[in-house]
Amino acid sequence: MSAGQTSDATSSVETLNVLTRTRTGLQYRSMEMENPPTSASELTSLPAMSWMRFAKDLYDGRIEQICILSDLERMKSEAEELRQFHAASTTESEDNLSAKTKKERFDGQSWDSPSASPFYDVLREHKDVLLDEIPAELPQDKGIQHEIDLVPGTKYCVTRQWPLPRDEVKAIDVVKPQGGWRIDHAYNKLSDATIPAQTPIPRKDVIIDSMAKSTIYSALDLRDGFYQILMRESDIALTAVSTPSGMLWEWLIMPQGLKNAPATFNRCVTHLLRSVRDFAPSYFDDVFVHSRAVNGKTDVEVHKEHLRKLLGLMRKHKLYANLKKCIFGASKIPILGCLVAKNGARPDPEKVRVISEWPTQSNVKELRQFLGLATYLCKYVENYADKIRPLSQLLKKEAEWKWTAELADQDRPFHVVCDASDFAIGCALMQHGHEGRDRVVYYQSRQLKPAERNYPVHDKELLAMKYALAKFRVYLLGSGSFVVYTDHA
């Protein structure tokens, strides 16, 4: 917060331009100050405060406003610095960012939200890209059109109408979770007769690795991206849909629900934004901007340049972003299920919480769903395959669904099974389960060294026994008597 001074030499009351903090950011307003200090002696006699205490009180909100008597140019410069300080001090933590639902974050985003950000001017320059509603007109030809290539010999797809509930007859739209409508159609037969596209999906790890050493990030969500791509003229007739009103409608732009539509959209965005892919990689309708300080410029200055280039390119090609879904100038952002910051990527705490609170599975279908979700953590968990092995065993046919911990039961005796071959030795630590069947607690094995391959058979078996006792000693020592089984006793 800063202020500029407009003095009146004949009055003891001065009108000041004061920059105050409000719920929507920093704003200017006028303020009258009676008998302000005018001489150097009066100023130096005022109570002193250390800079550290001043900054702490300002950050904690104990200081409502600050009036700095200065000239107009200096006031503007100080106001810009304080805006950046305010923006940096209010950056959300990782847990707060992930704890918010998408709807809460989107509902709180508006043009007032980034007003205190150092990137506000850049966004205002390109406000025609950050529209609440896209223009009601046909999009320009971006050089890529959606094409429907049918399997050779396929007959023309015709679907009869079928009865629908009254509520579904009134509309063919789907309500989005964040509000608004998505027009969707059942193109099942057309999709079955369409040749799949060969466009590769962007790799998540490549996108995240490209952000190494960056310190500031932004994320843009492209608005209604499918509707920014034209249909190939010869394929327009294939998109015809019959509505409850009895009308037949054809799509001039790419609709939702078509096979290969996501691939076409991803190919189009990658093609149009290829000149900025070094600092703005895209993943379907998400564009991630990352920057760091280079060539004497701060990371904020570099990030401004990157945003200008990206938004300028979007303006040129008539691509639009949804402001409510965008994040600008953050020290960390959620990217494809991860939280990415300058120190690296980590799993989203919200997704980890969902996995940890997942209910116990009771059948194969539920188990497959859980394992598919848990695969998200395989990159962050050491020996992931070994940890999920007991669950994977339940996917086998006729597997017994009995939830018993596959850990050693210290109240039951152990036995060890050893074996050796010409090239390797192996062993298993086992116990008798409650049902009387042998249950494996641990497996161990290794290859034989060149010299060990020359051992006689008895020596190889003895080596396997020695190896087993060394590996399983933490279980066997102090457990009482145990039995070792070998086929060359």
C-alpha positions as CSV (number, residue, x, y, z in Angstrom):
1,M,0.0,0.0,0.0
2,S,1.4,3.4,-0.9
3,A,0.2,6.9,-1.4
4,G,1.0,10.0,-3.3
5,Q,0.7,13.5,-1.9
6,T,-1.2,16.4,-3.3
7,S,-0.3,19.3,-1.0
8,D,-2.0,22.6,-0.2
9,A,0.4,25.2,1.2
10,T,-2.4,27.3,2.7
11,S,-4.1,24.6,4.6
12,S,-3.2,22.2,7.4
13,V,-5.3,19.4,5.8
14,E,-3.8,17.5,2.9
15,T,-5.6,15.1,0.5
16,L,-3.6,11.9,-0.2
17,N,-4.0,9.2,-2.8
18,V,-4.0,6.1,-0.7
19,L,-3.5,2.5,-1.9
20,T,-5.6,0.3,0.4
21,R,-6.1,-3.5,0.6
22,T,-9.6,-4.8,-0.1
23,R,-11.1,-8.2,-0.6
24,T,-10.7,-7.8,-4.4
25,G,-7.1,-6.6,-4.3
26,L,-5.3,-3.2,-4.0
27,Q,-7.3,-0.1,-4.9
28,Y,-6.7,3.7,-4.8
29,R,-8.9,6.1,-2.8
30,S,-8.6,9.6,-1.5
31,M,-7.9,10.4,2.1
32,E,-7.6,13.6,4.1
33,M,-4.8,13.9,6.7
34,E,-4.8,16.7,9.3
35,N,-1.6,18.4,10.3
36,P,0.8,16.1,8.6
37,P,4.5,16.4,9.6
38,T,6.2,18.7,7.2
39,S,9.8,19.3,8.5
40,A,12.6,16.9,8.8
41,S,12.7,17.2,12.6
42,E,9.1,16.3,12.9
43,L,9.5,13.3,10.7
44,T,12.6,12.0,12.6
45,S,10.9,12.4,15.9
46,L,8.1,9.9,15.0
47,P,8.2,6.5,16.6
48,A,10.6,4.1,14.8
49,M,9.8,0.6,13.6
50,S,12.2,-2.0,12.3
51,W,11.7,-3.1,8.7
52,M,11.3,-6.8,9.8
53,R,8.5,-5.9,12.3
54,F,6.9,-3.7,9.7
55,A,6.8,-6.4,7.1
56,K,5.5,-9.0,9.6
57,D,2.7,-6.7,10.8
58,L,1.8,-5.9,7.2
59,Y,1.7,-9.5,6.2
60,D,-0.4,-10.5,9.3
61,G,-2.9,-7.8,8.6
62,R,-2.3,-5.7,11.8
63,I,-1.5,-2.7,9.6
64,E,-4.7,-1.5,7.8
65,Q,-3.1,1.0,5.4
66,I,0.1,2.9,4.8
67,C,0.5,6.5,3.6
68,I,3.9,7.2,2.0
69,L,4.4,10.9,1.1
70,S,6.1,10.8,-2.2
71,D,5.8,12.1,-5.8
72,L,3.5,10.5,-8.3
73,E,6.1,8.6,-10.3
74,R,7.7,7.1,-7.2
75,M,4.2,6.2,-5.9
76,K,3.5,4.2,-9.1
77,S,6.8,2.4,-8.8
78,E,6.2,1.5,-5.2
79,A,2.7,0.4,-5.8
80,E,3.8,-2.1,-8.5
81,E,6.4,-3.5,-6.1
82,L,3.9,-3.9,-3.3
83,R,1.4,-5.5,-5.7
84,Q,4.1,-8.2,-6.5
85,F,4.8,-8.6,-2.8
86,H,1.1,-9.0,-2.0
87,A,0.7,-11.5,-4.8
88,A,3.6,-13.6,-3.6
89,S,2.5,-13.4,0.0
90,T,-1.0,-14.8,-0.8
91,T,0.2,-17.8,-2.9
92,E,-1.7,-20.9,-1.8
93,S,0.2,-23.8,-0.3
94,E,0.2,-27.2,-1.9
95,D,-2.3,-28.8,0.5
96,N,-4.7,-25.8,0.3
97,L,-4.5,-25.9,-3.5
98,S,-5.2,-29.6,-3.7
99,A,-7.8,-29.5,-1.0
100,K,-10.0,-27.1,-2.9
101,T,-12.4,-28.8,-5.3
102,K,-12.3,-27.6,-8.9
103,K,-15.7,-26.0,-8.5
104,E,-14.7,-24.0,-5.5
105,R,-11.5,-22.8,-7.3
106,F,-13.4,-22.0,-10.5
107,D,-16.2,-20.1,-8.7
108,G,-13.7,-17.9,-6.9
109,Q,-11.9,-16.9,-10.1
110,S,-12.8,-13.7,-11.9
111,W,-11.2,-10.6,-13.3
112,D,-10.9,-9.3,-9.8
113,S,-8.9,-12.3,-8.7
114,P,-5.6,-11.6,-10.6
115,S,-5.9,-7.8,-10.2
116,A,-3.2,-7.8,-7.6
117,S,-0.9,-10.0,-9.7
118,P,2.1,-8.7,-11.6
119,F,0.6,-10.4,-14.7
120,Y,-2.7,-8.5,-14.6
121,D,-1.6,-6.0,-17.3
122,V,-0.6,-8.8,-19.6
123,L,-4.0,-10.5,-19.1
124,R,-5.9,-7.2,-19.7
125,E,-4.0,-6.7,-23.0
126,H,-5.4,-10.0,-24.2
127,K,-8.8,-9.9,-22.6
128,D,-10.3,-10.8,-26.0
129,V,-8.7,-14.3,-25.5
130,L,-10.1,-14.7,-22.0
131,L,-13.7,-14.5,-22.8
132,D,-16.7,-15.7,-20.8
133,E,-18.4,-16.8,-24.0
134,I,-16.8,-17.6,-27.3
135,P,-18.1,-15.5,-30.4
136,A,-21.3,-16.9,-31.9
137,E,-19.7,-17.5,-35.4
138,L,-18.0,-20.1,-37.4
139,P,-14.4,-20.5,-36.4
140,Q,-11.6,-19.7,-38.8
141,D,-10.0,-22.6,-40.8
142,K,-6.9,-23.5,-38.7
143,G,-5.4,-25.7,-41.3
144,I,-6.7,-28.9,-39.6
145,Q,-10.2,-30.2,-40.0
146,H,-11.9,-33.2,-38.5
147,E,-12.1,-36.1,-40.9
148,I,-14.2,-39.2,-40.6
149,D,-12.6,-42.1,-42.5
150,L,-14.9,-45.1,-42.6
151,V,-13.8,-48.7,-42.7
152,P,-14.0,-49.9,-46.3
153,G,-17.3,-51.6,-47.1
154,T,-19.1,-50.0,-44.2
155,K,-22.8,-49.2,-44.9
156,Y,-24.2,-45.8,-44.1
157,C,-25.0,-45.6,-40.4
158,V,-28.7,-45.1,-39.7
159,T,-30.2,-45.3,-36.2
160,R,-33.8,-45.4,-35.3
161,Q,-35.2,-43.2,-32.6
162,W,-36.0,-44.9,-29.3
163,P,-38.3,-43.9,-26.4
164,L,-36.9,-41.6,-23.8
165,P,-38.1,-40.4,-20.4
166,R,-39.9,-37.1,-20.5
167,D,-37.0,-35.2,-18.8
168,E,-34.5,-36.4,-21.4
169,V,-36.8,-35.5,-24.3
170,K,-36.8,-31.9,-23.3
171,A,-33.1,-31.4,-23.9
172,I,-30.1,-33.2,-25.5
173,D,-27.6,-31.3,-23.3
174,V,-25.5,-32.5,-20.4
175,V,-25.0,-30.1,-17.5
176,K,-21.3,-29.6,-16.8
177,P,-20.1,-30.0,-13.1
178,Q,-18.9,-26.4,-13.1
179,G,-22.0,-25.1,-14.8
180,G,-23.0,-24.6,-18.4
181,W,-24.1,-27.1,-21.0
182,R,-22.4,-29.7,-23.1
183,I,-24.2,-30.9,-26.2
184,D,-23.7,-34.6,-26.6
185,H,-25.0,-37.2,-29.1
186,A,-24.9,-41.0,-29.4
187,Y,-22.5,-41.6,-32.3
188,N,-22.0,-45.3,-31.3
189,K,-22.6,-46.8,-34.7
190,L,-20.6,-44.2,-36.5
191,S,-17.7,-44.6,-34.1
192,D,-17.7,-48.4,-34.6
193,A,-17.4,-47.8,-38.3
194,T,-14.6,-45.2,-38.1
195,I,-10.9,-46.0,-38.6
196,P,-9.0,-45.1,-35.4
197,A,-6.7,-42.2,-35.6
198,Q,-2.9,-42.8,-35.1
199,T,-2.2,-39.5,-33.4
200,P,-0.1,-40.3,-30.3
201,I,-1.2,-39.0,-26.9
202,P,1.3,-36.6,-25.2
203,R,3.3,-38.3,-22.5
204,K,2.7,-37.0,-19.0
205,D,6.3,-37.7,-17.9
206,V,7.7,-35.8,-20.9
207,I,5.6,-32.7,-20.1
208,I,6.6,-32.7,-16.4
209,D,10.3,-33.3,-17.2
210,S,10.3,-30.3,-19.6
211,M,9.5,-28.1,-16.6
212,A,12.8,-28.9,-14.7
213,K,14.5,-25.9,-13.1
214,S,11.4,-23.7,-13.7
215,T,10.3,-21.5,-10.7
216,I,7.0,-20.0,-11.8
217,Y,4.0,-21.6,-13.5
218,S,0.7,-20.8,-15.2
219,A,-2.0,-23.1,-16.5
220,L,-4.6,-22.2,-19.1
221,D,-7.7,-24.2,-20.0
222,L,-8.9,-23.8,-23.6
223,R,-12.6,-23.0,-23.8
224,D,-14.9,-25.1,-26.0
225,G,-11.9,-26.3,-28.0
226,F,-13.9,-28.9,-30.1
227,Y,-16.1,-26.1,-31.4
228,Q,-13.1,-24.2,-32.8
229,I,-12.4,-26.9,-35.4
230,L,-14.3,-27.2,-38.7
231,M,-15.6,-30.4,-40.1
232,R,-14.4,-31.6,-43.5
233,E,-17.1,-30.6,-45.9
234,S,-17.6,-34.2,-47.3
235,D,-18.1,-35.5,-43.7
236,I,-20.7,-33.0,-42.5
237,A,-23.6,-35.3,-43.6
238,L,-22.2,-38.1,-41.3
239,T,-22.8,-35.9,-38.2
240,A,-26.5,-35.6,-38.8
241,V,-28.6,-36.1,-35.6
242,S,-32.3,-36.4,-35.2
243,T,-33.8,-34.4,-32.3
244,P,-37.1,-35.0,-30.4
245,S,-38.6,-32.1,-32.3
246,G,-38.3,-34.2,-35.5
247,M,-35.6,-31.9,-37.1
248,L,-32.4,-33.2,-38.6
249,W,-29.3,-31.3,-37.7
250,E,-25.8,-31.4,-39.2
251,W,-22.6,-30.2,-37.5
252,L,-20.4,-27.7,-39.3
253,I,-17.9,-27.8,-36.5
254,M,-16.5,-30.8,-34.6
255,P,-19.1,-32.1,-32.1
256,Q,-18.6,-33.9,-28.8
257,G,-18.8,-37.7,-28.9
258,L,-17.1,-38.5,-32.3
259,K,-14.4,-41.0,-32.4
260,N,-11.0,-39.5,-33.0
261,A,-12.3,-36.0,-32.0
262,P,-9.8,-35.7,-29.0
263,A,-7.0,-36.8,-31.3
264,T,-7.9,-34.1,-33.9
265,F,-8.1,-31.5,-31.2
266,N,-4.8,-32.4,-29.7
267,R,-3.1,-32.4,-33.2
268,C,-4.6,-29.0,-33.9
269,V,-3.4,-27.4,-30.6
270,T,0.0,-29.0,-30.9
271,H,0.3,-27.7,-34.5
272,L,-0.8,-24.1,-33.7
273,L,1.3,-23.7,-30.5
274,R,4.4,-25.5,-31.8
275,S,6.5,-22.2,-31.8
276,V,6.0,-21.9,-28.0
277,R,6.2,-25.6,-27.0
278,D,9.6,-25.1,-25.3
279,F,8.0,-23.1,-22.5
280,A,4.3,-23.9,-23.1
281,P,3.6,-27.6,-23.6
282,S,0.0,-28.6,-24.2
283,Y,-2.1,-31.6,-23.2
284,F,-5.3,-31.7,-25.1
285,D,-7.2,-28.5,-23.8
286,D,-4.6,-27.7,-21.1
287,V,-1.6,-25.5,-21.7
288,F,1.1,-25.2,-19.1
289,V,3.5,-22.2,-19.1
290,H,6.8,-22.5,-17.1
291,S,9.6,-20.0,-16.7
292,R,12.8,-19.3,-14.7
293,A,15.2,-16.4,-14.4
294,V,17.6,-16.1,-17.4
295,N,19.9,-13.5,-18.9
296,G,19.6,-11.1,-15.9
297,K,15.8,-11.1,-16.0
298,T,13.7,-12.2,-13.1
299,D,11.4,-15.2,-13.4
300,V,8.4,-12.8,-13.3
301,E,9.8,-10.8,-16.2
302,V,10.5,-13.9,-18.3
303,H,7.1,-15.3,-17.4
304,K,5.4,-12.1,-18.6
305,E,7.2,-12.5,-22.0
306,H,6.1,-16.1,-22.2
307,L,2.5,-15.3,-21.5
308,R,2.5,-12.5,-24.0
309,K,3.8,-14.8,-26.7
310,L,1.3,-17.6,-25.9
311,L,-1.7,-15.3,-25.6
312,G,-0.7,-13.5,-28.8
313,L,-0.5,-16.8,-30.6
314,M,-3.9,-17.8,-29.3
315,R,-5.4,-14.4,-30.5
316,K,-3.9,-15.0,-33.9
317,H,-5.5,-18.5,-34.3
318,K,-8.7,-17.6,-32.5
319,L,-8.2,-19.9,-29.5
320,Y,-9.9,-18.9,-26.3
321,A,-9.2,-19.7,-22.6
322,N,-11.6,-20.1,-19.7
323,L,-10.5,-17.5,-17.1
324,K,-12.2,-19.4,-14.3
325,K,-10.1,-22.5,-14.9
326,C,-6.8,-20.6,-15.3
327,I,-3.9,-20.2,-12.8
328,F,-1.3,-17.4,-13.3
329,G,2.1,-16.9,-11.8
330,A,2.0,-19.7,-9.2
331,S,4.9,-21.3,-7.5
332,K,3.2,-24.7,-7.9
333,I,0.3,-25.9,-10.0
334,P,-1.6,-29.2,-10.4
335,I,-0.6,-30.9,-13.6
336,L,-2.2,-34.2,-14.7
337,G,-2.7,-35.4,-11.2
338,C,0.6,-34.1,-9.8
339,L,1.7,-31.0,-8.0
340,V,4.7,-29.5,-9.8
341,A,7.0,-27.0,-8.2
342,K,10.6,-25.9,-8.5
343,N,11.6,-28.7,-6.2
344,G,10.0,-31.4,-8.4
345,A,6.8,-33.2,-8.8
346,R,4.8,-35.0,-6.0
347,P,1.5,-36.8,-5.9
348,D,-1.6,-34.7,-5.3
349,P,-2.5,-35.1,-1.6
350,E,-6.2,-35.1,-2.5
351,K,-5.7,-38.1,-4.8
352,V,-3.6,-39.9,-2.2
353,R,-6.4,-39.3,0.4
354,V,-9.0,-40.8,-2.0
355,I,-6.8,-43.9,-2.5
356,S,-6.1,-44.3,1.3
357,E,-9.9,-44.0,2.1
358,W,-11.0,-46.4,-0.7
359,P,-13.5,-49.0,0.8
360,T,-12.4,-52.6,1.1
361,Q,-13.0,-54.5,-2.1
362,S,-15.4,-57.5,-2.1
363,N,-15.1,-58.8,-5.7
364,V,-12.8,-58.8,-8.7
365,K,-14.5,-55.8,-10.4
366,E,-14.0,-53.6,-7.4
367,L,-10.4,-54.8,-7.0
368,R,-9.6,-54.0,-10.7
369,Q,-11.0,-50.5,-10.1
370,F,-8.8,-50.0,-7.1
371,L,-5.7,-51.3,-8.7
372,G,-6.3,-49.0,-11.7
373,L,-6.5,-46.0,-9.4
374,A,-3.5,-47.1,-7.3
375,T,-1.3,-47.4,-10.4
376,Y,-1.2,-43.6,-10.2
377,L,1.2,-43.9,-7.3
378,C,3.5,-46.5,-8.8
379,K,6.0,-43.8,-9.8
380,Y,6.3,-42.6,-6.1
381,V,6.3,-46.0,-4.3
382,E,9.4,-48.1,-3.9
383,N,8.9,-51.8,-4.9
384,Y,5.3,-51.0,-5.9
385,A,4.8,-54.3,-7.8
386,D,5.9,-56.3,-4.8
387,K,3.6,-54.4,-2.5
388,I,0.5,-55.0,-4.6
389,R,1.3,-58.7,-5.3
390,P,-1.1,-60.1,-2.7
391,L,-3.9,-58.1,-4.3
392,S,-2.9,-59.1,-7.8
393,Q,-3.1,-62.8,-6.8
394,L,-6.8,-62.3,-6.1
395,L,-7.4,-61.6,-9.8
396,K,-6.7,-65.2,-10.7
397,K,-9.5,-67.6,-11.3
398,E,-10.7,-69.5,-8.3
399,A,-8.6,-67.4,-6.0
400,E,-9.8,-67.5,-2.4
401,W,-11.0,-64.2,-1.1
402,K,-9.8,-64.3,2.5
403,W,-8.3,-61.1,3.9
404,T,-5.3,-62.3,5.8
405,A,-2.1,-60.3,6.1
406,E,0.7,-61.8,4.1
407,L,3.1,-61.1,6.9
408,A,4.9,-63.4,9.2
409,D,2.8,-64.7,12.2
410,Q,5.3,-64.6,15.0
411,D,3.1,-67.0,17.0
412,R,3.5,-69.8,14.5
413,P,6.6,-71.9,13.6
414,F,8.5,-71.3,10.4
415,H,10.0,-73.7,7.9
416,V,12.4,-73.0,5.1
417,V,12.4,-74.6,1.6
418,C,15.7,-74.5,-0.4
419,D,16.7,-75.6,-3.8
420,A,19.6,-75.1,-6.2
421,S,20.1,-75.5,-10.0
422,D,23.1,-75.3,-12.3
423,F,22.7,-71.5,-12.5
424,A,20.8,-70.2,-9.4
425,I,19.8,-70.8,-5.9
426,G,16.4,-70.0,-4.3
427,C,14.6,-70.3,-1.0
428,A,11.2,-69.6,0.6
429,L,10.2,-68.8,4.2
430,M,6.9,-70.5,4.9
431,Q,4.3,-71.1,7.6
432,H,1.3,-73.3,8.0
433,G,-1.8,-71.1,7.8
434,H,-4.9,-71.4,9.9
435,E,-6.5,-73.5,7.2
436,G,-3.6,-76.0,7.4
437,R,-2.1,-75.1,4.0
438,D,1.5,-73.8,3.5
439,R,1.6,-70.0,3.1
440,V,4.6,-68.3,1.6
441,V,5.9,-65.4,3.7
442,Y,9.0,-64.4,1.6
443,Y,10.9,-65.5,-1.5
444,Q,14.6,-65.0,-2.1
445,S,16.9,-66.0,-5.0
446,R,20.1,-65.1,-6.9
447,Q,22.3,-66.4,-9.7
448,L,25.4,-68.4,-9.0
449,K,28.8,-66.9,-9.5
450,P,31.1,-68.4,-12.1
451,A,33.1,-70.2,-9.4
452,E,30.0,-71.5,-7.6
453,R,28.7,-73.1,-10.8
454,N,31.6,-75.6,-10.4
455,Y,30.4,-76.8,-7.0
456,P,29.2,-80.3,-6.6
457,V,25.4,-80.7,-6.2
458,H,25.6,-81.2,-2.4
459,D,27.6,-78.0,-2.0
460,K,25.2,-76.0,-4.1
461,E,22.3,-77.2,-1.9
462,L,24.3,-76.3,1.2
463,L,25.0,-72.9,-0.3
464,A,21.3,-72.4,-0.9
465,M,20.7,-73.4,2.8
466,K,23.3,-70.9,4.0
467,Y,21.9,-68.2,1.8
468,A,18.4,-68.8,3.1
469,L,19.4,-68.7,6.8
470,A,21.3,-65.4,6.2
471,K,18.3,-63.8,4.4
472,F,15.7,-65.0,6.8
473,R,17.7,-64.6,10.0
474,V,15.5,-61.7,11.3
475,Y,12.5,-64.1,11.3
476,L,14.3,-67.3,12.5
477,L,16.5,-66.0,15.3
478,G,14.5,-66.2,18.6
479,S,11.5,-67.9,16.9
480,G,12.2,-71.3,18.4
481,S,12.9,-74.4,16.4
482,F,12.3,-74.5,12.7
483,V,12.7,-77.0,9.8
484,V,14.8,-76.6,6.7
485,Y,13.7,-78.7,3.7
486,T,16.2,-79.6,0.9
487,D,16.2,-82.4,-1.6
488,H,19.9,-83.3,-0.9
489,A,20.0,-83.6,2.9
